[in-house]
């Protein structure tokens, strides 16, 4: 099976030039690298709290999926990494608006560190 690199200017470039792709298409699956609350137009972390950051993260995930020929309604699995699990409910409210009535499988964990002081990171797998 061949893999195809997905790149879009509508999502942030790899963090500090790290060696990863925004996304990879392999077969009929799209793998989206962890997205954080960076505005691709400015390269800055969005202002605000967990709701604003989750909104930006989901827009970034959607942009990578779109560039691959997929969309958030085709998500099958997400991993959510929170700096503070007390943000779970507020994150979940924003996340739910983006994944709709048939949400993907998911794991949510609190982590010790996220880059640039972001509050949330989300990676994803979708089908084409």
Secondary structure, DSSP 4 states (H G I P E B T S, - for coil): --EEEE--TTSPPSGGG-S--SEEEETTEEEEEEE-SB-TTT-SBPSSSHHHHHHHHHHHHHHHHHHHT--GGGEEEEEEEES-GGGHHHHHHHHHHHHTTSPPEEEEEE-S--GGG-SEEEEEEEE-
